[in-house]
Amino acid sequence: MAIGLGLDVGGTKILACAVTDAGELVVETRVDSPRSPDRLLSALVEATDALVALLGADRDSVVGVGVGVPSLVGSDGSLFDSPNLPALEGLPVRAAFAERLEQVAPGRAAGAARWRLVIDNDATCAAAGELAFGAARGHGDVVLLTIGTGIGGGVIAAGRLLRGARGFAGEVGHIVVDPSGPPCHCGRNGCLEQLASGSALARIARGAALAGRAGRVLELAGGDVDAVRGEHVLAAAREGDPAARELFAELAHNLAVGVANLVEVLDPGVVLIGGGLAAAGELLLDPTVAAFAVEDRRGRGAQSVPIVLAELGPRAGAFGAAALALGLVG
């Protein structure tokens, strides 16, 4: 049995999992995710040490550690365009993390007992997790969209992660689906992330509430339009509220346009929907599939591409980072 350590860096927490090469979770823990470079590196070492301590006698089975970060990651392990962690821009995480590990535990990151160290984009890690242990198993060509506050993604081509010339491939949230749409932090207008993410759902819902078309959603937000969030829309939709379900349908149409564009370029065997908003389940999936059938010129026939929910949930990034550390995914 070989074990990989997977660290998924979020905005406030690092989820750390020890995973076997068979995809079994051995132990997990969480530590705070500081925003300064020095403290983040210390937190990564802290999370690694916590997992090793929890493993006990199984610690000798560890072969590597992978880290997923919400940022573009260059081929040298440096971070670029990290809007959620701007202080980390340009940080050479792989080299700095290896140095910290070597300082606290000689032999882990160097020498005969060298661990494999991998730093990658968090959504790319999620795709790796689904390929190794989840819904992408058995598929050679896959597109994963992770839909949360924003939209990330990962692309699998011929059974391998598609990385591109600079290691930046898979930024599906920044394909433009409406040039006249809302501005995105990337500098463009109408990106998929601005029209089909959790934050987009909240913005759409606030507009509907102001127009008097989302009464139950507004109630759940305490009557304050500015307090309306995606979770209020989800709660109302689960109650069967027609207006909330219509908001999901609007979001799903935007998502389907983006998916249709990706399908035209990449021709995947399956499209996976993951991330926090995937917890909406059929409330998001059903209208997306229906809208995609209209947008996709292949329609509902034998040549159509299935859209399904990812399987690993909130652990996808950590499991994928572990799979990369184990060398299970290329």
Residue frames as qw, qx, qy, qz and C-alpha x, y, z in Angstrom:
[[0.000, 0.886, 0.463, 0.000, 0.00, 0.00, 0.00],
 [0.387, 0.140, 0.001, 0.912, 1.31, 3.44, -0.97],
 [0.109, -0.808, -0.498, 0.296, -0.09, 6.63, 0.55],
 [0.307, 0.421, 0.160, 0.838, -0.23, 10.10, -0.94],
 [0.144, -0.561, -0.460, 0.673, -0.86, 13.25, 1.08],
 [0.181, 0.562, 0.489, 0.642, -3.20, 15.74, -0.59],
 [0.161, -0.476, -0.360, 0.786, -3.53, 19.35, 0.60],
 [0.166, 0.655, 0.555, 0.485, -6.33, 21.48, -0.86],
 [0.225, -0.197, -0.245, 0.922, -5.79, 25.18, -0.12],
 [0.010, 0.756, 0.614, 0.228, -9.02, 27.11, 0.26],
 [0.047, 0.758, 0.030, 0.650, -9.75, 30.70, 1.13],
 [0.466, -0.698, 0.270, -0.472, -9.88, 30.01, 4.87],
 [0.793, -0.361, 0.477, -0.115, -8.87, 26.37, 5.40],
 [0.303, 0.469, -0.796, -0.235, -6.49, 23.75, 4.07],
 [0.932, -0.080, 0.149, -0.320, -8.15, 20.34, 3.75],
 [0.091, 0.581, -0.808, -0.038, -5.46, 17.67, 4.18],
 [0.941, -0.005, 0.110, -0.320, -6.12, 14.02, 3.33],
 [0.189, -0.442, 0.863, 0.156, -3.97, 10.90, 3.38],
 [0.825, 0.324, 0.027, -0.462, -5.18, 8.62, 0.57],
 [0.653, -0.209, 0.695, 0.214, -4.08, 5.14, -0.49],
 [0.052, 0.290, -0.667, -0.684, -3.35, 4.21, -4.09],
 [0.003, -0.356, -0.918, -0.173, -6.70, 2.38, -4.03],
 [0.176, -0.488, -0.277, -0.809, -8.53, 5.64, -3.27],
 [0.580, -0.581, -0.566, 0.074, -9.22, 4.93, 0.39],
 [0.111, -0.808, 0.186, -0.547, -9.20, 7.85, 2.83],
 [0.642, -0.061, -0.635, 0.426, -6.90, 6.96, 5.73],
 [0.303, -0.600, -0.432, 0.602, -6.97, 10.17, 7.79],
 [0.228, 0.675, 0.268, 0.648, -7.82, 13.82, 7.24],
 [0.351, -0.569, -0.364, 0.648, -7.44, 17.12, 9.05],
 [0.225, 0.852, 0.266, 0.392, -7.92, 20.84, 8.50],
 [0.475, -0.389, -0.167, 0.771, -5.71, 23.80, 9.34],
 [0.149, 0.873, 0.169, -0.432, -6.16, 27.53, 8.80],
 [0.668, 0.413, 0.326, 0.527, -5.12, 28.89, 5.41],
 [0.225, -0.728, -0.047, 0.646, -3.21, 32.16, 6.03],
 [0.550, 0.809, 0.204, 0.028, -2.90, 34.66, 3.19],
 [0.028, -0.883, 0.442, 0.153, 0.73, 35.70, 3.65],
 [0.724, 0.451, -0.521, -0.037, 3.39, 33.65, 1.80],
 [0.133, 0.427, -0.793, 0.414, 5.47, 32.84, 4.87],
 [0.514, -0.106, 0.603, -0.601, 2.51, 31.79, 7.00],
 [0.864, 0.264, -0.086, -0.420, 0.95, 29.76, 4.19],
 [0.588, 0.434, -0.677, 0.087, 4.14, 27.77, 3.71],
 [0.109, -0.283, 0.783, -0.543, 4.24, 27.14, 7.47],
 [0.713, 0.058, 0.325, -0.618, 0.59, 26.01, 7.33],
 [0.810, 0.351, -0.399, -0.248, 1.37, 23.55, 4.53],
 [0.350, 0.350, -0.806, 0.323, 4.15, 22.03, 6.64],
 [0.381, -0.154, 0.609, -0.679, 1.81, 22.00, 9.66],
 [0.831, 0.166, 0.029, -0.530, -0.87, 20.14, 7.68],
 [0.697, 0.385, -0.605, -0.020, 1.69, 17.66, 6.37],
 [0.120, 0.313, -0.803, 0.493, 3.07, 16.99, 9.83],
 [0.590, -0.068, 0.417, -0.688, -0.45, 16.59, 11.24],
 [0.876, 0.227, -0.228, -0.358, -1.25, 13.92, 8.65],
 [0.537, 0.383, -0.721, 0.211, 2.03, 12.09, 9.30],
 [0.173, -0.257, 0.711, -0.631, 1.31, 12.11, 13.04],
 [0.745, 0.052, 0.233, -0.623, -2.21, 10.78, 12.49],
 [0.776, 0.341, -0.480, -0.226, -0.91, 8.00, 10.23],
 [0.741, -0.510, 0.419, -0.124, 1.18, 6.48, 12.99],
 [0.645, -0.251, 0.671, 0.267, 2.81, 3.27, 11.79],
 [0.656, 0.579, 0.457, 0.157, 1.51, 3.90, 8.24],
 [0.029, 0.926, -0.137, -0.351, 3.73, 6.96, 7.86],
 [0.393, -0.420, 0.685, 0.447, 6.42, 4.88, 6.17],
 [0.515, 0.419, 0.717, 0.214, 4.00, 4.22, 3.31],
 [0.209, 0.899, 0.127, -0.363, 3.90, 7.89, 2.30],
 [0.700, 0.161, 0.387, 0.578, 5.48, 8.43, -1.11],
 [0.245, 0.263, 0.223, 0.906, 4.61, 12.06, -1.77],
 [0.028, 0.628, 0.507, -0.590, 2.56, 15.15, -1.08],
 [0.213, 0.447, 0.512, 0.702, 0.48, 17.18, -3.51],
 [0.030, -0.484, -0.369, 0.793, -0.88, 20.68, -3.03],
 [0.204, 0.610, 0.614, 0.458, -3.83, 22.19, -4.88],
 [0.167, -0.409, -0.210, 0.872, -4.02, 25.99, -4.91],
 [0.351, 0.789, 0.490, -0.117, -6.64, 28.44, -6.29],
 [0.032, -0.807, 0.310, 0.502, -4.22, 29.94, -8.80],
 [0.781, 0.577, -0.239, -0.006, -2.59, 29.41, -12.13],
 [0.702, -0.551, 0.411, 0.189, 0.50, 27.29, -11.52],
 [0.421, 0.740, -0.476, -0.220, 3.49, 27.44, -13.82],
 [0.909, 0.178, -0.375, 0.030, 5.51, 24.39, -14.78],
 [0.407, 0.376, -0.596, 0.582, 8.09, 25.38, -12.15],
 [0.455, -0.477, -0.702, 0.271, 5.51, 25.37, -9.33],
 [0.110, -0.122, -0.192, 0.968, 5.19, 29.17, -9.12],
 [0.162, 0.651, 0.703, -0.237, 1.81, 30.89, -8.74],
 [0.066, 0.042, 0.314, 0.946, 0.26, 33.37, -11.18],
 [0.418, -0.272, -0.334, -0.800, -3.07, 35.21, -11.21],
 [0.358, -0.267, -0.848, 0.287, -4.25, 34.24, -7.72],
 [0.205, -0.554, -0.169, -0.789, -7.25, 36.54, -7.07],
 [0.722, -0.594, -0.292, -0.202, -8.28, 34.82, -3.83],
 [0.754, -0.521, 0.024, 0.399, -4.73, 34.85, -2.45],
 [0.445, 0.877, -0.035, 0.177, -3.14, 37.89, -4.14],
 [0.323, -0.837, 0.441, 0.015, -0.17, 38.03, -1.76],
 [0.788, -0.179, 0.563, 0.174, 1.00, 34.71, -3.22],
 [0.646, 0.760, 0.003, -0.073, 1.45, 36.09, -6.76],
 [0.449, 0.736, -0.486, 0.142, 4.78, 34.85, -8.10],
 [0.562, -0.563, 0.564, -0.221, 5.51, 32.65, -5.08],
 [0.510, 0.358, -0.768, -0.147, 7.63, 29.59, -6.05],
 [0.768, -0.390, 0.199, -0.467, 5.55, 27.28, -3.89],
 [0.976, 0.063, -0.206, 0.035, 7.11, 23.97, -4.88],
 [0.574, 0.411, -0.434, 0.560, 10.70, 25.06, -4.21],
 [0.200, -0.530, 0.377, -0.733, 9.79, 26.96, -1.02],
 [0.864, -0.296, 0.055, -0.403, 7.65, 24.10, 0.32],
 [0.908, 0.158, -0.322, 0.216, 10.43, 21.58, -0.38],
 [0.307, 0.491, -0.458, 0.674, 12.88, 23.82, 1.49],
 [0.498, -0.478, 0.289, -0.663, 10.56, 24.11, 4.49],
 [0.967, -0.135, -0.102, -0.189, 10.01, 20.35, 4.60],
 [0.764, 0.299, -0.399, 0.409, 13.73, 19.75, 4.47],
 [0.004, 0.563, -0.415, 0.715, 14.30, 22.20, 7.33],
 [0.639, -0.382, 0.316, -0.588, 11.82, 20.51, 9.66],
 [0.894, -0.090, 0.425, -0.113, 12.36, 16.89, 8.57],
 [0.079, 0.630, -0.671, -0.382, 15.57, 16.18, 6.64],
 [0.217, -0.067, 0.959, 0.170, 15.11, 13.41, 4.10],
 [0.468, 0.539, 0.617, -0.330, 11.48, 14.08, 3.24],
 [0.488, 0.837, 0.090, -0.231, 12.16, 16.38, 0.35],
 [0.335, 0.769, -0.543, -0.051, 15.70, 15.32, -0.50],
 [0.235, -0.460, 0.848, -0.120, 18.02, 12.34, -0.41],
 [0.095, 0.039, -0.976, -0.191, 17.25, 8.65, -0.69],
 [0.073, 0.464, 0.834, -0.289, 13.84, 8.97, 0.96],
 [0.071, 0.113, -0.170, -0.976, 12.77, 11.82, -1.29],
 [0.383, 0.535, 0.671, -0.343, 9.02, 12.41, -1.48],
 [0.242, 0.423, 0.548, 0.680, 7.40, 13.39, -4.74],
 [0.001, -0.529, -0.345, 0.775, 6.23, 17.02, -4.38],
 [0.183, 0.448, 0.655, 0.580, 3.49, 18.31, -6.68],
 [0.089, 0.471, 0.303, -0.824, 1.90, 21.78, -6.82],
 [0.099, 0.296, 0.733, 0.604, -1.08, 22.28, -9.12],
 [0.343, -0.210, -0.115, -0.908, -4.23, 24.28, -9.70],
 [0.399, -0.024, 0.734, -0.549, -7.02, 23.20, -7.35],
 [0.768, 0.350, 0.124, -0.522, -9.54, 22.45, -10.12],
 [0.564, 0.491, -0.650, -0.132, -6.91, 20.52, -12.07],
 [0.060, -0.245, 0.895, -0.369, -6.36, 18.51, -8.89],
 [0.635, 0.159, 0.468, -0.594, -10.10, 17.87, -8.71],
 [0.757, 0.455, -0.293, -0.367, -10.00, 16.53, -12.28],
 [0.316, 0.429, -0.837, 0.125, -7.09, 14.28, -11.30],
 [0.342, -0.101, 0.770, -0.529, -9.10, 13.00, -8.35],
 [0.759, 0.303, 0.211, -0.537, -12.12, 12.21, -10.48],
 [0.642, 0.511, -0.535, -0.201, -9.88, 10.46, -13.04],
 [0.193, 0.354, -0.877, 0.261, -8.10, 8.33, -10.44],
 [0.016, 0.102, 0.885, -0.455, -10.95, 7.61, -8.05],
 [0.334, 0.399, 0.435, -0.735, -14.23, 9.15, -9.23],
 [0.637, 0.569, 0.382, -0.354, -16.64, 9.77, -12.08],
 [0.396, 0.755, -0.403, -0.333, -13.95, 10.13, -14.79],
 [0.449, -0.318, 0.830, 0.094, -12.64, 6.58, -14.35],
 [0.581, 0.299, 0.746, 0.132, -12.86, 4.68, -17.62],
 [0.410, 0.882, 0.232, -0.025, -13.05, 7.85, -19.72],
 [0.698, 0.049, 0.136, 0.701, -10.11, 9.04, -21.76],
 [0.150, 0.316, 0.167, 0.922, -11.45, 12.50, -22.59],
 [0.312, -0.687, -0.628, 0.190, -13.22, 14.52, -19.90],
 [0.066, 0.513, -0.076, 0.853, -14.03, 18.12, -19.03],
 [0.410, -0.531, -0.648, 0.361, -14.66, 18.94, -15.35],
 [0.037, -0.637, -0.033, -0.769, -16.22, 22.22, -14.26],
 [0.393, -0.338, -0.663, 0.540, -15.95, 23.06, -10.56],
 [0.122, -0.645, -0.304, -0.690, -18.75, 25.50, -9.81],
 [0.442, -0.495, -0.538, 0.521, -18.53, 27.42, -6.57],
 [0.079, -0.784, -0.128, 0.602, -18.00, 31.12, -5.90],
 [0.252, 0.625, -0.466, -0.573, -16.27, 31.10, -9.30],
 [0.952, 0.255, 0.093, -0.143, -15.76, 28.41, -11.92],
 [0.208, -0.618, 0.719, 0.240, -12.61, 26.36, -12.28],
 [0.905, 0.318, -0.025, -0.280, -11.94, 23.42, -14.50],
 [0.399, -0.465, 0.755, 0.235, -9.75, 20.59, -15.56],
 [0.755, 0.473, -0.226, -0.395, -9.40, 18.84, -18.92],
 [0.632, -0.276, 0.715, 0.114, -8.38, 15.23, -19.45],
 [0.635, 0.603, -0.293, -0.383, -7.24, 14.27, -22.96],
 [0.758, 0.312, -0.573, -0.004, -6.37, 10.70, -23.89],
 [0.834, -0.375, -0.382, 0.136, -6.27, 9.74, -20.21],
 [0.563, -0.094, -0.235, 0.787, -3.87, 12.51, -19.18],
 [0.084, -0.823, -0.300, 0.474, -4.33, 15.97, -17.72],
 [0.485, 0.665, 0.227, 0.521, -4.17, 18.63, -20.40],
 [0.490, -0.602, -0.168, 0.607, -1.72, 21.25, -19.16],
 [0.345, 0.931, 0.104, 0.054, -0.88, 23.41, -22.17],
 [0.628, 0.553, -0.230, 0.497, 2.40, 25.08, -23.09],
 [0.046, 0.562, -0.417, 0.713, 2.72, 26.99, -19.79],
 [0.221, -0.142, -0.881, 0.394, 0.76, 24.71, -17.48],
 [0.229, 0.140, 0.291, -0.918, -2.30, 27.00, -17.51],
 [0.347, -0.142, -0.720, -0.584, -4.83, 24.87, -19.44],
 [0.301, -0.405, -0.856, 0.110, -8.30, 24.28, -18.06],
 [0.006, 0.242, 0.336, -0.910, -9.39, 27.82, -17.15],
 [0.028, 0.451, 0.802, 0.390, -12.92, 27.12, -18.35],
 [0.111, -0.742, -0.525, 0.402, -14.47, 29.82, -16.17],
 [0.077, -0.663, 0.113, 0.736, -12.93, 32.51, -18.34],
 [0.225, 0.262, 0.714, 0.609, -14.34, 31.59, -21.72],
 [0.225, 0.207, 0.107, -0.946, -16.60, 34.46, -22.78],
 [0.166, 0.398, 0.894, 0.116, -20.23, 33.48, -23.34],
 [0.095, 0.884, 0.451, 0.077, -21.71, 37.00, -23.47],
 [0.506, 0.224, -0.037, 0.832, -19.39, 39.88, -24.51],
 [0.177, -0.589, -0.082, -0.784, -21.94, 42.38, -23.21],
 [0.717, -0.499, -0.487, 0.002, -22.19, 40.59, -19.87],
 [0.470, -0.882, 0.045, -0.010, -20.93, 41.66, -16.45],
 [0.297, 0.765, -0.538, 0.193, -17.23, 42.49, -15.98],
 [0.943, -0.207, -0.219, 0.144, -14.93, 39.80, -14.64],
 [0.488, -0.806, 0.241, 0.233, -11.89, 40.27, -12.42],
 [0.749, -0.006, 0.436, 0.499, -9.80, 38.87, -15.27],
 [0.081, -0.441, 0.229, 0.864, -10.47, 42.08, -17.23],
 [0.094, -0.141, -0.753, -0.636, -12.96, 40.69, -19.75],
 [0.516, 0.020, 0.220, -0.827, -16.76, 40.86, -19.85],
 [0.838, 0.115, -0.098, -0.524, -19.29, 38.06, -19.78],
 [0.184, 0.359, -0.912, 0.070, -17.03, 35.21, -18.67],
 [0.635, -0.251, -0.697, -0.220, -18.78, 31.94, -17.83],
 [0.399, -0.164, -0.661, 0.614, -17.74, 32.48, -14.20],
 [0.110, 0.072, 0.200, -0.971, -19.75, 35.70, -14.10],
 [0.568, 0.004, -0.297, -0.768, -22.88, 34.06, -15.49],
 [0.828, -0.090, -0.485, -0.266, -23.03, 30.52, -14.12],
 [0.392, 0.179, -0.731, 0.529, -21.24, 30.39, -10.74],
 [0.357, -0.555, -0.685, 0.309, -22.57, 30.54, -7.19],
 [0.141, -0.422, -0.147, 0.884, -21.87, 34.26, -7.05],
 [0.155, -0.055, -0.530, -0.832, -23.70, 34.67, -10.37],
 [0.327, -0.476, -0.803, -0.147, -26.71, 32.84, -8.94],
 [0.271, -0.563, -0.480, 0.615, -26.74, 35.27, -6.01],
 [0.032, -0.263, 0.167, 0.950, -26.50, 38.29, -8.32],
 [0.238, -0.229, -0.710, -0.622, -29.31, 37.00, -10.55],
 [0.349, -0.535, -0.760, 0.120, -31.43, 36.32, -7.48],
 [0.184, -0.469, -0.293, 0.813, -30.89, 39.81, -6.07],
 [0.119, 0.071, -0.398, -0.907, -32.05, 41.28, -9.37],
 [0.349, -0.359, -0.786, -0.362, -35.13, 39.09, -9.31],
 [0.320, -0.523, -0.640, 0.462, -35.86, 40.05, -5.70],
 [0.055, -0.322, -0.032, 0.944, -35.65, 43.77, -6.57],
 [0.293, -0.021, -0.538, -0.790, -38.13, 43.13, -9.39],
 [0.633, -0.089, 0.360, -0.679, -40.51, 41.32, -7.02],
 [0.807, 0.238, -0.427, -0.332, -39.97, 37.92, -8.66],
 [0.587, 0.157, -0.742, 0.283, -38.25, 36.04, -5.83],
 [0.509, -0.639, 0.037, -0.576, -40.47, 36.41, -2.79],
 [0.930, -0.358, -0.089, 0.001, -39.57, 33.17, -1.02],
 [0.729, 0.238, -0.210, 0.606, -35.86, 33.67, -1.65],
 [0.022, 0.612, -0.163, 0.774, -36.11, 37.16, -0.18],
 [0.733, -0.576, -0.040, -0.359, -37.95, 35.79, 2.86],
 [0.938, -0.155, -0.149, 0.271, -35.18, 33.29, 3.51],
 [0.526, 0.328, -0.163, 0.767, -32.67, 36.16, 3.33],
 [0.275, -0.482, -0.511, 0.656, -34.55, 37.99, 6.09],
 [0.207, 0.885, 0.406, -0.092, -36.17, 40.46, 3.71],
 [0.178, -0.807, 0.283, 0.486, -32.85, 42.11, 2.85],
 [0.780, 0.622, -0.029, -0.056, -32.08, 42.10, -0.88],
 [0.218, 0.790, -0.558, 0.128, -28.40, 42.70, -0.26],
 [0.485, -0.417, 0.732, -0.233, -28.29, 39.59, 1.96],
 [0.916, 0.276, 0.092, -0.276, -29.57, 37.25, -0.76],
 [0.169, -0.555, 0.790, 0.196, -27.09, 34.44, -1.41],
 [0.486, 0.201, -0.753, -0.395, -27.02, 31.30, -3.50],
 [0.105, -0.057, -0.946, 0.300, -27.90, 29.17, -0.49],
 [0.382, 0.313, 0.425, -0.758, -31.21, 31.02, -0.16],
 [0.582, 0.350, -0.399, -0.616, -32.04, 30.21, -3.78],
 [0.360, 0.155, -0.919, -0.043, -31.12, 26.57, -3.21],
 [0.115, 0.146, 0.811, -0.555, -33.24, 26.31, -0.05],
 [0.512, 0.369, 0.169, -0.757, -36.26, 27.84, -1.80],
 [0.540, 0.336, -0.619, -0.461, -35.79, 25.60, -4.84],
 [0.191, 0.062, -0.966, 0.163, -35.67, 22.53, -2.62],
 [0.304, 0.279, 0.614, -0.673, -38.99, 23.63, -1.16],
 [0.367, 0.467, 0.764, 0.252, -40.37, 23.63, -4.69],
 [0.083, 0.758, 0.153, -0.628, -40.58, 27.40, -5.09],
 [0.687, 0.593, 0.368, 0.204, -41.20, 28.05, -8.82],
 [0.165, 0.975, -0.142, 0.043, -39.34, 31.37, -8.86],
 [0.448, -0.668, 0.580, 0.128, -36.22, 29.82, -7.32],
 [0.752, 0.095, 0.615, 0.215, -36.30, 26.97, -9.79],
 [0.521, 0.823, 0.187, 0.124, -36.58, 29.48, -12.61],
 [0.116, -0.914, 0.382, 0.066, -33.42, 31.16, -11.31],
 [0.628, -0.315, 0.683, 0.200, -31.64, 27.82, -11.50],
 [0.703, 0.508, 0.473, 0.153, -32.95, 27.41, -15.05],
 [0.268, 0.959, -0.091, 0.014, -31.49, 30.80, -16.03],
 [0.340, -0.721, 0.593, 0.113, -28.14, 29.88, -14.52],
 [0.738, 0.000, 0.663, 0.129, -28.28, 26.45, -16.18],
 [0.631, 0.742, 0.216, 0.060, -28.83, 28.01, -19.61],
 [0.072, 0.923, -0.379, -0.010, -25.70, 30.12, -19.19],
 [0.542, -0.459, 0.701, 0.063, -23.77, 27.06, -18.04],
 [0.787, 0.311, 0.530, 0.054, -25.04, 25.02, -20.99],
 [0.475, 0.877, -0.075, -0.001, -23.80, 27.65, -23.46],
 [0.142, -0.785, 0.604, -0.001, -20.33, 27.42, -21.93],
 [0.680, -0.162, 0.715, 0.005, -20.40, 23.63, -21.92],
 [0.755, 0.580, 0.304, -0.015, -21.49, 23.54, -25.57],
 [0.284, 0.898, -0.336, -0.008, -18.51, 25.73, -26.50],
 [0.358, -0.581, 0.731, -0.026, -16.13, 23.43, -24.65],
 [0.783, 0.141, 0.604, -0.051, -17.67, 20.36, -26.26],
 [0.645, 0.762, 0.025, -0.062, -17.20, 21.84, -29.73],
 [0.167, 0.833, -0.524, 0.059, -13.49, 22.38, -29.11],
 [0.229, -0.506, 0.808, -0.197, -12.57, 19.37, -26.98],
 [0.751, 0.067, -0.520, -0.402, -15.08, 16.63, -27.92],
 [0.198, -0.357, 0.815, -0.411, -15.03, 14.97, -24.48],
 [0.355, -0.162, -0.905, -0.169, -16.63, 11.65, -23.72],
 [0.402, -0.684, -0.603, 0.083, -18.29, 13.12, -20.63],
 [0.040, 0.594, -0.160, 0.787, -18.66, 16.48, -18.89],
 [0.513, -0.389, -0.675, 0.361, -18.52, 16.47, -15.09],
 [0.187, -0.756, -0.042, -0.626, -20.08, 19.10, -12.83],
 [0.651, -0.284, -0.543, 0.449, -18.41, 19.46, -9.45],
 [0.119, 0.309, -0.207, 0.921, -17.71, 22.14, -6.87],
 [0.105, 0.139, 0.656, -0.734, -19.90, 23.52, -4.12],
 [0.528, 0.211, -0.013, -0.823, -22.91, 24.31, -6.31],
 [0.465, 0.096, -0.828, -0.300, -23.02, 20.69, -7.47],
 [0.048, 0.110, 0.847, -0.517, -24.62, 20.01, -4.07],
 [0.514, 0.243, 0.086, -0.818, -27.81, 21.31, -5.72],
 [0.462, 0.057, 0.884, 0.042, -27.86, 17.98, -7.56],
 [0.315, 0.460, 0.759, 0.336, -30.73, 17.55, -10.00],
 [0.061, 0.886, 0.313, -0.336, -31.88, 21.14, -9.43],
 [0.025, -0.750, 0.401, 0.525, -28.80, 22.23, -11.35],
 [0.318, -0.184, 0.846, 0.386, -28.13, 19.15, -13.48],
 [0.426, 0.505, 0.751, 0.004, -31.57, 18.63, -15.03],
 [0.314, 0.900, 0.172, -0.248, -32.03, 22.14, -16.48],
 [0.137, -0.693, 0.557, 0.437, -28.39, 22.16, -17.59],
 [0.401, 0.017, 0.871, 0.283, -28.83, 18.89, -19.51],
 [0.399, 0.700, 0.587, -0.077, -32.07, 20.18, -21.05],
 [0.145, 0.923, -0.085, -0.346, -30.50, 23.49, -22.10],
 [0.281, -0.506, 0.704, 0.412, -27.40, 21.74, -23.43],
 [0.520, 0.293, 0.786, 0.160, -29.53, 19.54, -25.66],
 [0.356, 0.883, 0.290, -0.098, -30.73, 22.73, -27.36],
 [0.047, -0.900, 0.334, 0.275, -27.31, 24.42, -27.52],
 [0.422, -0.363, 0.772, 0.306, -25.35, 21.36, -28.65],
 [0.535, 0.412, -0.380, -0.633, -25.76, 20.71, -32.37],
 [0.218, 0.124, -0.965, -0.075, -25.54, 16.98, -31.66],
 [0.637, -0.314, -0.180, -0.680, -28.80, 17.23, -29.70],
 [0.693, -0.356, 0.489, -0.393, -29.99, 14.22, -27.74],
 [0.893, 0.316, -0.261, -0.186, -28.87, 11.56, -30.20],
 [0.958, -0.129, -0.071, 0.245, -26.17, 8.93, -30.02],
 [0.590, 0.407, -0.141, 0.683, -23.46, 11.56, -30.58],
 [0.294, -0.856, -0.006, -0.425, -24.51, 13.72, -27.64],
 [0.387, 0.329, -0.648, 0.568, -22.17, 14.17, -24.68],
 [0.577, -0.606, -0.547, 0.004, -23.46, 13.16, -21.21],
 [0.014, -0.596, 0.340, -0.727, -23.29, 15.70, -18.40],
 [0.749, -0.403, -0.525, 0.029, -23.08, 14.09, -14.97],
 [0.412, -0.869, 0.175, -0.212, -22.26, 15.08, -11.41],
 [0.355, 0.523, -0.707, 0.316, -18.75, 14.51, -10.13],
 [0.794, -0.308, -0.521, -0.066, -18.42, 11.93, -7.35],
 [0.615, -0.013, -0.505, 0.606, -15.80, 13.08, -4.85],
 [0.314, -0.876, -0.364, -0.043, -17.53, 16.18, -3.50],
 [0.140, -0.971, 0.172, -0.084, -15.53, 18.58, -1.32],
 [0.691, -0.498, 0.461, 0.248, -12.60, 16.14, -1.10],
 [0.809, 0.551, 0.159, 0.131, -12.01, 16.09, -4.86],
 [0.263, 0.890, -0.315, 0.202, -9.11, 18.57, -4.78],
 [0.437, -0.640, 0.614, -0.154, -7.34, 16.86, -1.89],
 [0.875, 0.047, 0.482, 0.000, -7.86, 13.40, -3.38],
 [0.703, 0.696, 0.027, 0.143, -6.56, 14.64, -6.72],
 [0.016, 0.862, -0.476, 0.171, -3.49, 16.22, -5.15],
 [0.660, -0.394, 0.633, -0.088, -2.82, 12.89, -3.44],
 [0.876, 0.356, 0.323, 0.037, -3.30, 11.03, -6.74],
 [0.461, 0.840, -0.232, 0.167, -0.74, 13.32, -8.37],
 [0.277, -0.727, 0.602, -0.179, 1.67, 12.71, -5.49],
 [0.795, -0.114, 0.592, -0.071, 1.16, 8.97, -5.93],
 [0.024, -0.388, 0.703, 0.596, 1.89, 9.26, -9.64],
 [0.452, 0.338, 0.819, -0.102, -1.49, 7.77, -10.56],
 [0.424, 0.836, 0.344, -0.059, -2.32, 10.58, -12.98],
 [0.593, -0.016, 0.248, 0.765, -0.04, 12.14, -15.55]]
